[in-house]
Amino acid sequence: MSVETQKETLGFQTEVKQLLHLMIHSLYSNKEIFLRELISNASDAVDKLRFEALSKPDLLEGGAELKIRVSFDKDAKTVTLEDNGIGMSREDAITHLGTIAKSGTADFMKNLSGDQKKDSHLIGQFGVGFYSAFIVADKVEVFSRRAGLPASEGVHWSSKGEGDFEIATVDKADRGTRIVLHLKSAEDEFADGYRLRNIIKKYSDHIALPIELPKEQAAAEGEAAPELEWETVNRASALWTRPRTEVKDEEYQEFYKHIAHDFENPLSWSHNKVEGKLEYSSLLYVPARAPFDLYQREAPRGLKLYVQRVFVMDQAESFLPLYLRFIKGVVDSNDLSLNVSREILQKDPIIDSMKSALTKRVLDMLEKLAKNEPDQYKGFWKNFGQVMKEGPAEDFANKEKIAGLLRFASTHEDGGEQVVALTEYLARAKEGQDKIYYLTGETYAQVKNSPHLEVFRKKGIEVLLLTDRIDEWLMSYLSDFDGKGFVDVARGDLDLGKLDSEEDKKAQEEVAKDKEGLIERLKVALGDAVSEVRVSHRLTDSPAILAIGEQDLGLQMRQILEASGQKVPDSKPIFEFNPAHPLIAKLDAEQSEERFGDLSHILFDQAALAAGDSLKDPAAYVRRLNKLLVELSV
């Protein structure tokens, strides 16, 4: 072994220490996945070398035959995995093996509960392949040299998976990485050719380069051990290039875990080959769980891009719109050049055609999932629903298709779950109903009990209940579905169209005319607090509500703008009162204008609270209410 120089001991990042603790204490019931994870990393390293060598052929250093080798030593109780990929410099090793350089780290650590079963799911979502080596090893050594660096700049990294690791500079003749696992005493079952062969066939058969194991050869008595011979144990062909009929579900699932660095099976996948004007293959997956960085729109995302089976880019974001950023997969094109860059991708008309087709394919896959596996789609919606709601604003061409995939809570379902599809809503619509009614708010309890729903309950009309922060913004882009327009039941002058009889409309007009005097008094009493006062057709039980003007921002949008520090346009609500309510009758009969004013403001503030808004002058409300209570008790 070459002499080590520049040897130093460094501490792991805090997050790595906690992860290693979970790993070492047998977090995984299925320990053999360590080999899958290390082979997956080695495959990535070879892909990166193959791509960099397109523009710098010297990086291949005369060795263009790319492969992964797995060997073992029963006596020493070691398993060794070696690749001739891109390799690591000293700085690379410190960065990649000592820290987790991935967005969402803080959220990940915050969610660790100490419950091993729950935390294993979190680790699966987060993806920490290299550290899985410590499931079976009590010491891990890494020997590596980055392609293009001199032999004298090899690096030796080692750790026992505790608080620190050692790193030193060594001579390494060949580029690439060799990982030596010193197995724990209870894990020596893995130092066995038959066991390793089975694990590779089970988890890594899809890897598109040879994975070699030493041939089992016994020396004849008295003879020296024969020279080591290697044999390929995996299929070593790109899975997405094979016909669908030849690929088993288990192979699709393992390939997903490889490209997504996930530990769970995907919900669904779509494998297609396109021939004709454009030629490309695609394999797209819907994950079962959302990653921690899903709502960080600037986080790395996209499909693995291959050109004629040569890896080009790890996260090519140009092939799918941002609202589908959770989709994982591979696209392999015959029509792009091998020196393609992110900048070129953004300007290439071929990409626009592929993006359009791939987007439709994903939406079709989700439609199929919703139709055939409604329970699984319910889980998908819980994880990715809010991201899907970004779709109508970003993807006008597929707006109707996306709308069909949206799910909402409604007055038809109890419990607040977002399970109602727009097609189901329309199937239950009343005869003569030509609108889709909805109400936005901060919480399910608030919207479910809103006075705005009273007339809809009376007439048995279903209303969608929208409580996600994004909902009001979504509805500003979703004007109609299947020819039926959307109507916010808290906005403007409610018109139920054919759902109101001519007698109802005539009666409403007569009541409005009869209460003109009260309307004028309320306008004077409430003054600048309101834009308009009118008789309500929405109420059956409550005395008053506040409606939003047709062009005004709703409460959700106002709160979003305020939270982001933007100036919110001035707007005043419409005060509507229920002429049949006893409190309104008493108000109408009140002779004292001072008392009339106090009662009017109390009703206004109560209506604001019922709408989920905060009072502009809570002290004035309390003062008026206390004054009224004192008068009633005298």
C-alpha positions in Angstrom: 0.0 0.0 0.0 1.3 3.5 -0.8 2.3 5.8 1.9 -0.4 8.1 3.2 0.2 11.8 3.4 -1.8 14.8 4.5 -3.7 12.6 6.9 -6.3 14.3 9.1 -9.4 13.5 11.2 -12.6 15.5 10.5 -16.0 15.5 12.2 -19.2 14.5 10.5 -21.9 17.1 9.9 -24.5 16.9 12.7 -27.2 15.5 10.4 -24.9 12.7 9.2 -24.2 11.7 12.8 -27.9 11.3 13.5 -28.5 9.4 10.3 -25.5 7.1 11.1 -27.0 6.4 14.5 -30.2 5.3 13.0 -28.4 3.2 10.3 -26.1 1.5 12.8 -28.9 0.6 15.1 -30.5 -1.7 12.5 -33.1 0.8 11.2 -33.7 -1.4 8.2 -35.3 -4.8 8.5 -34.0 -5.5 5.0 -30.2 -5.2 5.4 -29.3 -6.4 1.9 -30.3 -3.1 0.4 -26.9 -1.7 1.2 -25.5 -3.3 -1.9 -28.3 -1.9 -4.1 -27.5 1.6 -2.8 -23.7 1.3 -3.4 -24.1 -0.1 -6.9 -26.6 2.7 -7.7 -24.0 5.3 -6.6 -21.3 3.5 -8.7 -23.6 3.5 -11.7 -24.1 7.2 -11.3 -20.3 7.8 -11.2 -19.8 5.8 -14.4 -22.6 7.7 -16.1 -21.0 11.0 -15.1 -17.6 9.9 -16.5 -19.1 8.8 -19.8 -20.7 12.2 -20.2 -17.7 14.2 -19.3 -15.5 12.1 -21.6 -17.6 13.2 -24.6 -15.8 16.6 -24.5 -12.6 15.4 -22.7 -11.7 11.9 -24.0 -8.5 11.9 -22.0 -10.5 11.3 -18.8 -10.9 7.7 -19.9 -7.2 7.3 -19.5 -7.1 4.5 -22.1 -9.7 2.4 -20.2 -13.0 2.8 -22.1 -14.5 -0.4 -20.8 -16.8 0.8 -18.0 -18.0 -1.6 -15.3 -18.6 -2.3 -11.6 -16.9 -5.1 -9.7 -18.1 -6.7 -6.5 -15.7 -9.1 -4.6 -15.4 -10.6 -1.1 -13.0 -12.2 1.3 -14.4 -14.7 3.7 -11.4 -14.9 5.9 -11.0 -11.1 6.3 -14.9 -10.7 6.4 -14.9 -7.9 3.8 -17.0 -7.0 0.8 -15.4 -4.7 -1.8 -17.2 -2.7 -4.5 -15.2 -1.0 -7.2 -16.1 1.1 -10.2 -14.0 2.9 -12.9 -16.3 5.9 -13.0 -15.6 9.6 -12.4 -14.0 9.1 -9.0 -13.5 11.7 -6.2 -10.9 14.2 -5.3 -10.0 14.9 -1.7 -12.4 17.8 -1.6 -15.1 15.7 -3.2 -14.7 13.0 -0.6 -15.0 15.5 2.3 -18.1 17.0 0.7 -19.9 13.9 -0.4 -19.0 11.5 2.4 -19.0 13.9 5.4 -22.1 16.1 4.7 -25.5 15.8 3.3 -25.5 18.4 0.5 -29.2 18.3 -0.2 -32.0 20.8 0.2 -34.6 19.9 2.8 -32.0 18.7 5.3 -33.4 20.9 8.1 -37.0 19.7 7.4 -35.7 16.1 7.4 -34.0 16.5 10.8 -37.1 18.2 12.3 -39.3 15.3 11.3 -37.2 12.6 12.9 -39.3 11.3 15.8 -37.1 8.6 17.4 -39.6 6.0 16.3 -37.5 3.6 14.2 -40.4 2.4 12.0 -41.6 6.0 11.2 -38.0 7.3 10.8 -37.2 4.5 8.3 -39.9 6.0 6.0 -38.3 9.4 6.3 -34.9 8.2 5.4 -36.4 6.4 2.4 -37.8 9.7 1.3 -34.6 11.5 1.9 -32.2 9.1 0.1 -28.9 8.5 1.9 -27.4 5.7 -0.2 -23.7 5.7 0.9 -24.5 5.6 4.6 -26.4 2.4 4.2 -23.0 0.7 4.2 -23.0 1.1 8.0 -26.0 -1.2 8.3 -23.7 -4.2 7.8 -20.2 -2.8 8.3 -18.5 -1.5 11.5 -15.8 0.1 9.4 -15.9 1.5 5.8 -12.9 2.4 3.7 -13.1 4.4 0.4 -10.1 4.6 -2.0 -10.8 7.0 -4.9 -9.2 9.2 -7.6 -10.9 11.6 -9.8 -10.5 11.0 -13.5 -7.9 13.5 -14.9 -6.0 13.9 -11.7 -2.5 12.3 -11.3 -2.0 9.0 -9.6 -0.4 10.7 -6.6 -3.7 12.5 -5.8 -5.7 9.5 -4.8 -7.7 9.8 -1.6 -8.3 7.3 1.3 -11.4 7.9 3.4 -12.2 5.7 6.4 -14.7 5.8 9.3 -16.2 3.5 11.9 -19.5 5.4 11.6 -19.1 7.3 14.8 -18.4 10.9 15.2 -15.6 11.4 12.8 -13.7 10.1 9.7 -10.1 10.0 8.6 -8.9 11.3 5.2 -5.5 11.0 3.6 -3.8 11.4 0.2 -2.5 8.2 -1.4 -1.2 6.9 -4.7 -4.0 5.3 -6.8 -3.1 4.1 -10.3 -6.6 3.7 -11.6 -9.4 6.3 -11.7 -12.7 5.5 -9.9 -13.7 4.4 -6.5 -13.1 1.3 -4.4 -15.3 0.8 -1.2 -14.2 -1.8 1.3 -16.8 -2.9 3.9 -15.4 -4.5 7.1 -18.5 -6.6 8.1 -19.9 -6.7 11.6 -19.4 -10.1 13.2 -23.1 -10.9 12.8 -23.2 -9.9 9.1 -20.5 -12.2 7.6 -23.2 -13.9 5.6 -22.6 -11.2 3.0 -19.0 -12.4 2.4 -20.4 -15.1 0.1 -20.5 -15.2 -3.7 -23.9 -16.9 -3.9 -25.5 -14.4 -1.6 -24.0 -11.4 -3.4 -25.0 -12.8 -6.8 -28.7 -13.2 -5.7 -28.8 -9.6 -4.2 -27.4 -8.2 -7.5 -29.9 -10.1 -9.6 -32.7 -9.1 -7.3 -32.0 -5.4 -7.0 -29.6 -4.3 -9.7 -30.3 -6.4 -12.8 -31.5 -3.3 -14.6 -28.2 -1.4 -14.2 -27.1 -0.6 -17.8 -23.4 -1.6 -17.4 -21.8 -4.9 -16.4 -21.7 -5.8 -12.7 -19.0 -8.4 -12.3 -18.3 -11.0 -9.6 -15.3 -13.4 -9.4 -16.0 -16.9 -10.8 -16.1 -19.5 -8.2 -13.1 -21.7 -8.9 -11.5 -24.3 -6.7 -7.8 -25.0 -6.9 -6.7 -28.5 -7.5 -4.9 -30.1 -4.5 -1.3 -28.9 -4.3 -1.7 -26.2 -7.0 -1.7 -22.5 -6.6 -5.0 -20.7 -6.6 -6.1 -20.0 -10.2 -6.0 -16.5 -11.6 -9.1 -14.5 -10.8 -11.7 -14.6 -13.5 -14.7 -12.3 -13.6 -18.2 -12.9 -14.9 -21.1 -10.5 -15.5 -24.1 -11.3 -13.3 -26.7 -8.7 -14.4 -28.5 -8.2 -17.7 -26.5 -5.0 -18.3 -28.9 -3.4 -20.8 -30.8 -0.1 -20.3 -34.2 -1.2 -19.0 -36.1 1.6 -20.9 -34.8 0.2 -24.2 -36.4 -3.2 -23.7 -39.9 -4.0 -24.8 -42.5 -3.5 -22.1 -43.7 -7.1 -22.4 -40.2 -8.3 -21.4 -39.9 -6.2 -18.2 -41.4 -7.5 -14.9 -43.1 -5.2 -12.4 -40.4 -5.9 -9.9 -37.8 -4.7 -12.4 -39.6 -1.4 -13.0 -39.9 -1.0 -9.2 -36.2 -1.6 -8.6 -35.2 0.7 -11.4 -37.4 3.5 -9.8 -35.6 3.0 -6.5 -32.3 3.3 -8.4 -33.0 6.6 -10.2 -35.1 8.2 -7.4 -32.9 7.0 -4.5 -36.2 6.0 -2.8 -36.9 3.0 -0.6 -40.5 2.6 -1.5 -42.2 1.3 -4.6 -43.7 3.9 -6.9 -47.5 4.4 -7.2 -47.5 4.0 -11.0 -45.3 4.2 -14.1 -45.5 4.6 -17.8 -43.0 3.2 -20.3 -43.2 4.3 -23.9 -41.2 4.4 -27.1 -42.1 7.1 -29.7 -41.1 6.6 -33.3 -41.7 8.8 -36.3 -40.9 12.5 -36.7 -39.4 12.4 -33.2 -37.7 9.3 -31.7 -37.3 8.9 -28.0 -38.1 6.5 -25.1 -39.5 7.5 -21.8 -40.0 5.8 -18.5 -42.0 8.0 -16.0 -42.8 7.3 -12.4 -45.3 8.7 -9.8 -43.7 8.4 -6.3 -45.7 7.2 -3.3 -44.4 9.9 -1.0 -43.5 13.6 -1.4 -39.8 14.6 -1.0 -39.0 17.2 1.6 -38.1 19.9 -0.9 -41.4 19.5 -2.9 -42.4 23.1 -2.1 -39.0 24.6 -2.8 -39.7 25.5 -6.4 -36.0 26.3 -7.0 -34.9 22.8 -5.7 -33.2 20.4 -8.3 -35.8 18.5 -10.2 -36.3 16.9 -13.6 -35.8 13.6 -15.5 -32.5 11.8 -16.2 -31.6 12.6 -19.8 -29.9 10.2 -22.1 -29.0 10.8 -25.7 -28.7 7.5 -27.7 -28.3 5.7 -24.3 -25.4 7.9 -23.2 -26.1 9.7 -19.9 -26.1 13.5 -20.4 -27.9 15.2 -17.5 -29.2 14.2 -14.1 -32.0 16.7 -13.6 -33.2 18.0 -17.0 -36.1 20.2 -15.9 -37.1 21.2 -19.5 -39.2 18.1 -20.2 -42.0 18.6 -17.7 -43.8 21.7 -16.4 -43.0 22.9 -12.8 -46.3 21.6 -11.3 -45.2 18.0 -12.3 -41.8 18.4 -10.6 -42.4 15.4 -8.4 -42.3 13.0 -11.4 -39.2 10.8 -11.6 -37.9 9.0 -14.7 -35.7 8.7 -17.7 -36.0 10.2 -21.2 -33.7 8.9 -24.0 -33.7 10.8 -27.2 -32.2 10.0 -30.7 -32.8 13.6 -31.9 -30.6 15.6 -29.6 -26.9 16.1 -29.8 -24.6 14.7 -27.2 -23.1 18.1 -26.3 -26.6 19.4 -25.3 -26.6 21.9 -22.4 -29.4 23.2 -20.2 -29.3 26.5 -22.1 -29.7 24.7 -25.4 -32.5 22.6 -24.0 -34.5 25.6 -23.1 -34.4 26.9 -26.7 -34.8 23.7 -28.7 -38.2 23.3 -30.5 -37.8 19.5 -30.3 -37.9 19.9 -26.5 -41.2 21.7 -26.7 -42.7 18.8 -28.6 -41.4 16.2 -26.2 -42.5 18.3 -23.2 -46.0 18.5 -24.5 -46.2 14.8 -25.2 -44.6 13.8 -21.8 -46.9 16.1 -19.9 -50.0 14.5 -21.5 -48.5 11.1 -20.7 -48.2 11.9 -17.0 -51.7 13.3 -16.9 -53.0 10.2 -18.6 -51.2 8.1 -16.1 -52.8 10.0 -13.2 -56.2 9.7 -14.8 -55.8 6.0 -15.0 -54.6 5.8 -11.4 -57.6 7.9 -10.3 -60.1 5.7 -12.2 -58.6 2.2 -11.5 -57.0 2.8 -8.0 -59.1 5.5 -6.2 -57.6 4.7 -2.8 -54.1 5.0 -4.1 -55.1 8.2 -5.9 -56.4 9.5 -2.6 -52.9 9.0 -1.1 -51.3 10.7 -4.1 -53.6 13.7 -3.7 -52.7 14.1 0.0 -49.0 14.2 -1.0 -49.1 16.1 -4.2 -52.5 17.8 -4.4 -51.3 21.4 -3.6 -48.6 21.1 -6.3 -51.2 19.9 -8.9 -53.2 23.0 -8.1 -50.4 25.1 -9.6 -51.3 23.4 -12.9 -54.1 25.4 -14.4 -52.1 28.6 -14.1 -48.9 27.1 -15.7 -50.4 24.8 -18.3 -53.3 26.4 -20.2 -53.3 23.7 -22.9 -54.1 21.0 -20.4 -56.3 23.1 -18.0 -59.4 20.9 -18.4 -57.5 17.7 -18.0 -55.8 19.0 -14.8 -59.2 20.2 -13.5 -60.5 16.7 -13.8 -57.7 15.4 -11.6 -58.3 18.0 -8.8 -60.0 16.9 -5.6 -62.0 19.1 -3.1 -63.8 18.9 0.2 -67.5 19.6 -0.2 -70.8 19.9 1.8 -71.7 16.4 0.4 -68.8 14.8 2.3 -68.3 15.1 6.0 -64.8 15.2 7.6 -63.1 17.7 5.4 -61.2 15.2 3.2 -60.4 16.4 -0.3 -62.0 13.5 -2.2 -64.7 15.1 -4.5 -63.9 15.2 -8.2 -65.5 17.8 -10.4 -67.1 15.1 -12.5 -68.7 13.6 -9.3 -69.9 17.1 -8.3 -71.6 17.6 -11.7 -73.2 14.1 -11.6 -74.9 15.1 -8.4 -75.9 18.6 -9.5 -79.5 19.7 -9.2 -81.7 19.8 -12.3 -81.3 23.2 -13.9 -78.0 23.9 -12.1 -75.5 25.4 -14.6 -72.8 26.5 -12.1 -70.2 24.9 -9.8 -70.5 26.6 -6.4 -67.5 26.9 -4.1 -66.4 28.8 -0.9 -62.9 29.5 0.2 -61.6 29.9 3.8 -58.8 29.3 6.2 -60.1 26.1 7.8 -62.7 23.4 7.1 -64.7 24.2 10.3 -64.9 27.8 9.3 -66.2 27.2 5.7 -68.4 24.3 6.7 -70.3 26.5 9.2 -70.2 29.7 7.1 -73.5 31.6 6.9 -72.9 31.8 3.2 -74.0 28.2 2.9 -77.4 28.6 4.5 -79.5 29.0 1.3 -77.5 26.1 -0.3 -78.3 23.8 2.6 -82.0 24.8 2.4 -82.1 24.0 -1.3 -79.9 20.9 -1.1 -77.2 22.3 -3.4 -73.6 21.0 -3.0 -70.8 23.5 -2.5 -67.1 22.8 -2.8 -65.2 23.9 0.4 -61.7 25.2 -0.5 -59.3 25.7 2.4 -55.8 25.3 0.9 -53.8 28.6 0.8 -53.5 28.3 -2.9 -57.2 27.8 -3.6 -58.3 31.3 -4.3 -55.4 31.9 -6.6 -56.3 28.6 -8.3 -59.9 29.6 -8.9 -58.7 32.8 -10.6 -57.3 30.6 -13.4 -60.1 28.0 -13.4 -63.1 29.7 -14.9 -65.1 26.7 -16.0 -65.2 22.9 -16.2 -67.2 20.9 -18.7 -69.0 24.0 -19.8 -70.1 25.0 -16.3 -68.8 28.2 -14.7 -67.4 28.4 -11.2 -69.2 30.7 -8.7 -67.8 31.9 -5.4 -70.8 31.9 -3.1 -69.3 34.7 -1.0 -68.7 37.0 -3.9 -71.0 39.5 -5.7 -74.8 39.3 -5.8 -75.7 35.6 -5.6 -77.8 34.5 -8.5 -79.0 30.9 -8.4 -80.5 31.1 -11.9 -83.0 28.4 -12.6 -82.6 27.0 -9.0 -84.7 30.0 -7.8 -88.3 30.0 -8.9 -90.0 33.0 -10.3 -92.0 33.3 -7.1 -88.8 33.4 -5.1 -87.3 36.1 -7.3 -90.5 38.2 -7.1 -90.7 37.9 -3.3 -87.0 39.0 -3.0 -87.7 42.1 -5.1 -90.7 43.0 -2.9 -88.7 42.5 0.4 -85.8 44.6 -1.0 -88.3 47.4 -1.9 -89.9 47.1 1.5 -86.6 47.5 3.4 -85.3 50.5 1.5 -85.6 52.7 4.6 -83.5 50.2 6.7 -80.9 50.0 3.9 -80.4 53.8 4.0 -80.2 53.9 7.8 -77.5 51.1 7.7 -75.5 52.9 5.0 -75.4 56.0 7.2 -74.5 54.0 10.4 -71.8 51.9 8.8 -70.4 54.7 6.6 -67.0 54.0 5.0 -66.8 50.4 6.5 -68.9 49.1 3.6 -69.2 49.6 -0.2 -72.9 48.6 -0.3 -75.8 47.5 1.9 -78.5 45.2 0.6 -81.0 42.5 1.5 -79.5 39.0 1.5 -80.8 36.1 -0.5 -78.2 33.8 1.0 -79.3 33.7 4.6 -81.9 31.6 6.4 -80.6 31.5 10.0 -78.0 34.3 10.5 -78.8 38.0 10.8 -76.0 39.3 8.4 -73.0 38.4 6.3 -70.2 40.2 4.4 -70.0 39.6 0.7 -67.0 40.3 -1.5 -67.2 42.6 -4.6 -66.9 40.8 -7.9 -63.5 42.3 -8.7 -62.2 42.5 -5.1 -59.5 40.2 -3.6 -60.8 37.5 -1.3 -59.5 37.0 2.3 -57.0 34.2 1.2 -55.4 36.3 -1.5 -55.2 39.4 0.8 -53.5 37.3 3.5 -51.0 35.8 1.0 -50.1 39.3 -0.3 -49.8 40.8 3.1 -47.5 37.9 4.3 -45.2 38.5 1.3 -45.0 42.2 2.1 -47.0 43.4 -1.0 -49.4 46.3 -0.9 -53.0 45.1 -0.8 -55.5 47.1 -2.8 -58.2 48.9 -0.8 -61.6 47.2 -0.9 -64.7 47.3 1.3 -67.1 44.5 1.8 -70.9 44.4 1.0 -73.1 44.2 4.0 -76.1 41.9 3.5 -78.8 41.4 6.1 -81.5 38.8 6.6 -84.9 40.7 6.8 -86.6 37.6 8.4 -84.2 37.5 11.4 -85.5 38.8 14.8 -82.4 40.9 15.4 -82.9 42.7 12.1 -86.6 43.3 13.1 -85.4 44.8 16.4 -82.8 46.9 14.6 -85.4 48.2 12.2 -87.7 49.2 15.1 -84.9 50.9 17.0 -85.7 54.6 17.5 -82.3 55.8 19.0 -79.8 56.4 16.2 -76.9 56.0 18.7 -78.1 52.6 19.7 -79.0 51.7 16.1 -75.3 52.6 15.2 -73.9 50.4 17.9 -76.1 47.4 17.0 -75.2 47.9 13.3 -71.5 47.8 14.0 -71.9 44.7 16.3 -73.7 42.9 13.5 -71.0 44.0 11.0 -68.1 42.8 13.2 -69.9 39.5 13.9 -70.3 38.9 10.2 -66.5 39.7 9.7 -65.7 37.1 12.4 -68.0 34.5 10.8 -66.1 35.1 7.5 -62.8 34.3 9.2 -61.5 37.9 9.1 -59.9 39.8 11.9 -61.6 42.9 13.4 -60.0 46.2 12.5 -61.0 47.6 16.0 -61.5 44.7 18.4 -61.7 47.1 21.4 -64.6 49.1 19.9 -66.5 45.8 19.3 -66.0 44.7 22.9 -67.0 48.1 24.2 -70.3 48.1 22.2 -71.1 44.5 23.1 -70.5 45.2 26.9 -72.7 48.3 26.6 -75.5 46.2 25.1 -75.1 43.5 27.8 -75.4 46.1 30.5 -78.5 47.6 29.0 -80.1 44.2 28.7 -79.4 43.4 32.3 -80.9 46.6 33.7 
